[in-house]
Amino acid sequence: MSDAAPSPAAPPARALRADRPPAAPAAVLPTVPPDAPLSDPPEASATPVPAAPPAPPPFTAVVPPSTTIAGAATRPQLPPEVLAARTLAPLGDADQGRIQAWRGAGWATDFHVAAVPLGEVRPGGVPRDAIAPIDAPLFVDGAAADARLDAREPVVVFAVGADARAYPLRVLVWHEVVNDVVGGRPVAVTYCPRTNAARVFERRVQGAALRLGVTGVLRHGGLLMWDTLTQSWWQQFTGEALVGGLTGLRLPARPSLLVSYAAFRRAHPAGLVLGAHREAPAPYGRTPYAGHDTRTGAPPFFDGLPDPRLPPTERVLALDLDGHAAAYAFSLLARRRVLNDQIGARPAAAFWVPGTLSALDAPRIPDARDVGAAAAYDRRVNDRALTFEFTAGAFRDRETGSSWTFHGRAHAGPLAGTHLLPLVHQTPLWFAWPAFHPGTRLVAHPS
């Protein structure tokens, strides 16, 4: 590392309509303290802007002709190499009771196929899809969103070409999963408020466009999603199918940013913004997780021992490149603003900017503290690794003196118009990252 030191340590498809799962109870959202301030007024005045192309309806899957259907759920055939590579966890005596309880709750998941011990799964306090995922998202334009959102509110930003969208955490904290189609790609935009992991996944698997939902159970404190095609359980933190027929597969993750709404508007002035969910509305603008990211110990839903190298709820910029896991403490990034590093064979740069509020601090998100935002990029341009610094209020590379935006675009200098390659990353709370990446290298102190 140059300026950061580690701490120790398919054929044509045919459309099928998948069987509708057992009816879930009416939406039960996380409770809000009775003394919390009133929510923002409804977003009825926002003019919906139709998304193009529209998202597929719930419980619909596109299945290739090679797919077989067995029993109550469709079951894609996994490639032989996936079946050969996956390692299944043995079932213990206690697991039979767990399976019986889950069967009683209506699950048709194949619990005998699991990559992790079922004892690592714990109740999350709500039944399946009681935290209602959004299957038909409605979007508003920037002018309408400007009137509803504080400029500093956190949003998940995902773009495919010119189709750029922002998903405010004021909505995601209540729904956690949005099944969307962006730039023609079926994707799931996900957020786990317990770990602060915001992740975007391609949801086309083995030729099927999956509909993902919220299981209501957790592992290592993180959200487990489920698909309506096979009822397999997926770890949102990693994108891996851990329980059920699709165990061994991983959802392809795509680069996204968790930044302020103002940063999104500057980078994508014509972008669309996710609006209120009409079918299962919630008190948007408030969070049921107030004070979560200021805990001094591990959260109550986390069963493991927190890695002592950082406070459990400090944010980190974290990424795993080809098996090389690294995390950068926000406390260091806030002081340095930029770090140059090498992750495996990849020269990488970490940028940090102030101006993004926490969704896990104050009861009302607009009243929360500023925690900033971070992003990771491949710092090579034309096969040359650049060295970045933050001087005179701007990101610059030492090699050419070009100035760069937080979004990785050179806006002045010899490299003007050049874009850095974004790296798939997330900005979770520290307790969660080493639980899923126990061999991670932490950068928390200046060299």
C-alpha positions in Angstrom: 0.0 0.0 0.0 1.2 3.5 -0.7 -0.5 5.5 2.0 -2.5 3.1 4.2 -1.2 0.6 6.7 -3.2 -2.5 7.7 -4.0 -3.3 11.3 -3.1 -6.9 12.4 -4.7 -9.4 12.0 -29.1 -19.8 -22.6 -31.7 -21.1 -25.0 -34.8 -19.0 -25.9 -36.9 -18.5 -22.8 -40.6 -19.2 -22.3 -42.7 -17.4 -19.7 -44.0 -19.3 -16.7 -45.9 -18.0 -13.7 -44.4 -19.5 -10.6 -46.8 -20.8 -8.0 -47.9 -18.2 -5.6 -46.5 -18.9 -2.1 -48.8 -19.3 0.9 -50.5 -16.0 1.8 -48.5 -14.0 4.3 -50.1 -12.1 7.1 -51.0 -8.5 6.7 -48.0 -6.2 6.6 -46.4 -5.9 10.0 -43.8 -3.2 10.0 -41.2 -2.5 12.7 -42.8 -0.5 15.5 -42.2 3.2 16.0 -41.9 4.6 19.5 -45.2 6.3 20.4 -43.3 9.5 21.2 -41.7 9.7 17.8 -42.5 12.9 15.8 -45.1 12.7 13.2 -44.1 11.4 9.8 -43.7 13.5 6.8 -47.0 14.1 4.9 -47.8 11.5 2.3 -46.2 11.9 -1.1 -49.5 12.1 -3.0 -48.5 15.3 -4.5 -45.5 13.8 -6.3 -46.3 13.0 -9.9 -45.4 9.4 -10.7 -43.0 9.0 -13.7 -43.4 5.7 -15.4 -40.3 3.6 -15.4 -39.2 2.1 -18.8 -39.3 -0.8 -19.2 -41.9 -1.7 -16.5 -40.9 -4.3 -13.9 -42.3 -7.8 -14.2 -45.4 -8.6 -12.0 -44.9 -10.4 -8.7 -44.4 -14.1 -8.7 -43.4 -14.2 -12.4 -40.3 -15.9 -13.6 -38.8 -16.4 -17.0 -37.7 -20.0 -17.3 -35.7 -21.7 -20.0 -37.0 -24.8 -21.6 -34.4 -26.9 -19.7 -36.1 -26.1 -16.4 -38.0 -28.8 -14.7 -41.0 -28.3 -12.4 -41.5 -30.5 -9.4 -44.1 -30.3 -6.6 -45.4 -27.0 -5.5 -42.4 -24.9 -6.6 -40.4 -24.7 -9.8 -36.9 -26.0 -9.5 -34.2 -25.0 -12.0 -31.6 -27.5 -12.7 -28.2 -26.4 -11.3 -25.1 -26.8 -13.5 -23.1 -29.9 -12.6 -20.1 -27.8 -11.7 -22.2 -26.0 -9.0 -23.5 -29.2 -7.6 -20.0 -30.6 -7.5 -18.5 -27.6 -5.8 -21.1 -26.9 -3.1 -20.5 -28.3 0.4 -23.6 -29.0 2.5 -23.9 -28.7 6.2 -25.0 -31.8 8.1 -28.3 -31.7 9.9 -28.4 -32.2 13.6 -31.2 -33.5 15.9 -32.2 -29.9 16.8 -32.6 -29.1 13.1 -35.6 -31.3 12.8 -37.5 -29.1 15.2 -36.4 -26.0 13.3 -37.6 -27.5 10.1 -40.9 -28.5 11.6 -41.5 -25.0 12.9 -40.6 -23.5 9.5 -42.9 -25.9 7.7 -45.7 -24.9 10.1 -45.1 -21.3 9.0 -45.8 -22.3 5.4 -42.3 -22.7 4.1 -41.8 -25.2 1.2 -38.0 -24.7 1.2 -35.8 -27.7 0.9 -34.1 -27.4 4.3 -32.1 -30.6 3.8 -29.9 -28.6 1.3 -28.0 -26.0 3.2 -24.5 -24.6 3.0 -24.5 -23.4 6.7 -25.8 -24.9 9.9 -29.4 -24.2 10.4 -28.7 -23.2 13.9 -27.1 -20.0 12.6 -30.5 -18.8 11.5 -32.5 -16.9 14.1 -35.9 -15.3 14.2 -36.1 -11.7 13.1 -39.3 -10.9 14.9 -41.6 -10.8 11.9 -43.1 -13.4 9.5 -42.2 -13.7 5.8 -42.7 -10.5 3.8 -44.3 -8.7 6.8 -41.6 -6.2 5.9 -43.2 -5.8 2.5 -40.8 -5.8 -0.5 -41.7 -3.5 -3.4 -42.5 -5.4 -6.5 -44.0 -2.5 -8.7 -41.9 0.5 -7.8 -43.2 4.0 -8.7 -40.7 6.7 -9.4 -40.9 10.5 -9.4 -38.7 13.0 -11.2 -36.2 15.3 -9.5 -38.5 18.3 -9.3 -41.1 16.3 -7.3 -38.4 14.6 -5.1 -36.8 17.9 -4.3 -39.9 18.9 -2.4 -39.9 15.8 -0.3 -36.3 14.9 0.5 -33.7 16.7 2.6 -30.6 17.2 0.3 -28.5 15.2 2.8 -30.8 12.2 3.1 -29.1 8.9 2.1 -30.1 7.2 -1.1 -28.8 4.1 -2.9 -27.8 5.0 -6.4 -27.8 2.5 -9.3 -27.4 3.3 -13.0 -27.4 1.3 -16.2 -26.3 3.7 -18.9 -28.6 6.7 -18.9 -31.1 5.0 -16.7 -30.1 6.3 -13.2 -32.2 5.8 -10.1 -32.1 6.7 -6.5 -33.7 4.6 -3.8 -34.0 6.7 -0.5 -33.3 4.9 2.7 -36.4 6.6 4.1 -38.3 4.0 2.0 -35.8 1.1 2.0 -35.6 1.1 5.8 -39.3 0.0 5.8 -39.2 -2.4 2.8 -35.6 -3.7 2.5 -36.1 -5.2 -1.1 -37.1 -3.5 -4.3 -37.6 -5.7 -7.3 -36.9 -3.4 -10.3 -35.9 -3.4 -13.9 -33.2 -0.8 -14.7 -31.8 -0.3 -18.2 -33.6 -3.5 -19.2 -31.9 -5.6 -16.4 -34.0 -7.2 -13.6 -32.3 -6.2 -10.4 -33.0 -6.3 -6.7 -32.1 -3.1 -4.8 -31.6 -4.2 -1.2 -30.9 -2.6 2.2 -30.5 -4.3 5.6 -30.8 -1.6 8.3 -29.4 -4.0 10.9 -26.0 -4.1 9.1 -26.3 -1.0 7.0 -25.5 -3.1 4.0 -26.9 -1.6 0.7 -26.5 -4.0 -2.2 -27.8 -4.2 -5.8 -28.0 -7.7 -7.4 -28.9 -9.0 -10.8 -31.9 -11.2 -10.1 -31.7 -13.4 -13.2 -30.5 -16.8 -12.1 -30.2 -19.8 -14.4 -32.4 -18.0 -16.9 -35.1 -17.1 -14.3 -35.9 -13.6 -13.3 -36.4 -14.1 -9.6 -38.8 -12.2 -7.3 -37.0 -11.7 -4.0 -38.7 -11.0 -0.6 -37.9 -10.8 3.1 -37.8 -14.1 5.0 -38.2 -12.5 8.5 -35.2 -14.5 9.7 -31.6 -13.4 10.2 -28.0 -14.8 10.0 -25.1 -13.0 11.6 -27.5 -10.2 12.2 -28.1 -9.8 8.5 -31.2 -10.0 6.2 -32.0 -13.4 4.6 -34.0 -12.9 1.4 -36.1 -15.6 -0.4 -37.1 -16.2 -3.9 -40.7 -17.2 -4.9 -39.5 -19.7 -7.6 -37.8 -22.2 -5.2 -38.2 -20.6 -1.8 -34.4 -20.7 -1.3 -32.9 -18.4 1.3 -30.3 -15.9 0.2 -27.9 -13.9 2.4 -28.3 -10.3 1.4 -24.8 -9.4 2.7 -23.1 -11.7 0.3 -25.7 -12.6 -2.4 -25.3 -16.3 -1.7 -28.1 -18.9 -1.7 -27.5 -20.7 1.6 -30.6 -22.8 2.1 -32.8 -24.5 -0.4 -32.6 -25.8 -3.9 -30.5 -23.0 -5.3 -27.8 -23.4 -2.6 -24.4 -22.9 -4.2 -25.5 -20.0 -6.5 -24.6 -16.4 -5.9 -26.5 -13.4 -7.2 -24.2 -11.2 -9.3 -23.6 -7.9 -7.4 -23.4 -4.7 -9.3 -21.7 -1.4 -8.3 -23.9 1.1 -6.5 -23.4 4.0 -4.2 -24.9 5.0 -0.8 -24.7 8.8 -1.0 -26.7 11.9 -0.3 -29.7 12.8 -2.4 -27.9 16.1 -3.4 -24.9 14.1 -4.7 -27.3 11.9 -6.8 -29.0 15.0 -8.2 -25.6 16.6 -9.2 -24.4 13.4 -10.9 -27.8 12.5 -12.5 -30.0 15.5 -13.0 -32.5 13.6 -15.1 -32.5 10.6 -12.7 -35.6 9.1 -11.2 -36.3 8.7 -7.5 -38.2 5.9 -5.8 -41.5 7.2 -4.3 -43.8 5.9 -1.6 -45.1 2.4 -1.8 -48.9 2.7 -2.1 -49.8 -0.9 -1.2 -48.0 -1.0 2.1 -47.3 2.6 3.1 -45.1 3.4 6.1 -44.1 6.6 8.0 -41.4 7.5 5.5 -38.9 10.0 6.8 -38.7 8.2 10.2 -36.7 5.2 11.2 -37.5 2.4 13.7 -33.8 1.9 14.2 -33.0 5.2 16.0 -29.8 4.9 17.9 -28.7 1.7 16.3 -25.4 3.0 14.9 -24.4 4.6 18.2 -24.5 1.4 20.2 -21.3 0.7 22.2 -21.7 -3.0 22.0 -22.9 -5.6 19.5 -26.5 -5.5 18.5 -28.8 -7.9 20.4 -29.6 -9.8 17.2 -25.9 -10.6 16.5 -24.8 -13.9 18.0 -21.1 -13.7 17.4 -18.2 -12.1 19.1 -17.5 -8.7 17.5 -14.0 -8.2 16.1 -12.3 -5.8 18.6 -10.3 -3.9 16.1 -13.1 -1.3 15.7 -16.2 -0.3 17.6 -19.0 -2.7 16.5 -21.2 0.0 14.9 -18.5 2.1 13.1 -19.0 2.3 9.4 -16.4 0.8 7.0 -15.9 1.0 3.3 -15.6 -2.8 2.5 -15.0 -4.9 -0.5 -13.9 -8.3 -1.5 -11.9 -8.6 -4.8 -11.2 -12.1 -5.9 -11.0 -13.4 -2.3 -9.0 -10.4 -1.0 -11.2 -8.7 1.6 -10.4 -5.2 2.8 -12.2 -2.7 5.0 -11.4 1.0 5.6 -12.6 2.7 8.7 -14.8 5.8 8.2 -13.0 7.5 11.0 -9.7 7.3 9.0 -11.4 8.2 5.7 -13.0 11.3 7.2 -9.5 12.5 8.1 -7.7 11.5 4.9 -10.6 11.9 2.4 -8.7 9.6 0.0 -6.7 6.4 0.3 -4.6 4.6 -2.3 -4.3 0.9 -1.9 -3.6 -2.4 -3.6 -6.2 -5.2 -3.1 -4.8 -8.4 -4.4 -3.7 -7.4 -7.9 -6.0 -4.4 -8.2 -4.8 -0.9 -7.5 -7.8 0.7 -5.7 -8.7 4.1 -4.4 -11.2 5.0 -1.7 -12.9 8.4 -1.7 -14.9 10.0 1.2 -17.1 13.1 1.3 -19.2 14.6 4.0 -22.8 15.5 3.7 -24.8 12.2 4.0 -27.0 11.6 7.0 -27.4 8.3 8.9 -30.7 6.4 8.6 -29.9 4.7 11.9 -29.4 7.6 14.3 -32.3 10.0 15.0 -36.0 9.1 15.0 -36.4 11.4 12.0 -33.8 10.9 9.3 -33.5 14.6 8.4 -32.4 15.2 12.1 -29.7 12.6 12.0 -26.0 13.2 12.2 -23.7 13.5 9.1 -21.7 10.2 8.6 -20.5 11.0 5.1 -20.3 8.7 2.1 -17.5 6.5 0.7 -16.8 4.9 -2.7 -14.2 2.6 -4.2 -12.6 2.7 -7.6 -10.0 0.9 -9.7 -7.4 3.7 -9.9 -6.0 2.6 -13.3 -6.5 4.6 -16.4 -5.0 3.3 -19.7 -3.1 0.6 -17.7 -1.4 3.3 -15.6 -2.1 3.3 -11.8 -2.9 6.9 -10.6 -2.2 8.2 -7.2 -5.0 10.3 -5.7 -4.9 13.0 -3.1 -7.3 15.6 -1.8 -6.0 19.1 -2.1 -7.7 22.5 -2.3 -11.1 20.9 -1.8 -10.9 18.5 -4.7 -9.8 14.9 -5.6 -6.7 15.1 -7.9 -4.3 12.6 -9.3 -0.6 13.4 -8.9 0.4 12.0 -12.3 -1.6 14.5 -14.5 -3.1 17.0 -12.0 -6.6 16.2 -13.3 -9.5 16.9 -10.9 -12.1 14.2 -10.2 -15.6 14.0 -8.7 -16.6 11.7 -5.9 -18.4 9.7 -8.6 -15.1 8.9 -10.3 -15.3 11.2 -13.3 -12.4 13.6 -14.2 -14.0 17.0 -14.8 -10.9 19.1 -15.4 -7.3 18.6 -16.6 -5.7 16.3 -19.2 -8.0 13.3 -18.3 -11.2 15.3 -18.4 -14.2 13.1 -19.3 -12.4 9.9 -18.2 -14.3 7.6 -15.8 -12.7 5.4 -13.2 -14.0 1.8 -13.0 -16.3 1.5 -9.9 -15.7 -1.4 -7.7 -18.4 -3.4 -6.0 -18.4 -2.3 -2.4 -20.6 -1.6 0.6 -20.5 0.6 3.7 -21.7 -1.7 6.5 -21.4 -1.5 10.2 -18.1 -3.1 11.3 -19.6 -5.9 13.4 -21.1 -7.5 10.3 -18.2 -7.4 7.8 -15.7 -9.7 9.6 -18.6 -12.1 10.5 -18.9 -12.8 6.8 -15.3 -12.1 5.9 -13.3 -13.3 8.9 -9.9 -12.9 7.2 -10.4 -9.3 6.3 -7.6 -6.8 6.3 -8.6 -3.6 8.2 -7.1 -0.2 7.4 -7.9 2.0 10.4 -4.7 3.9 11.1 -2.5 6.2 8.9 0.9 4.9 7.9 
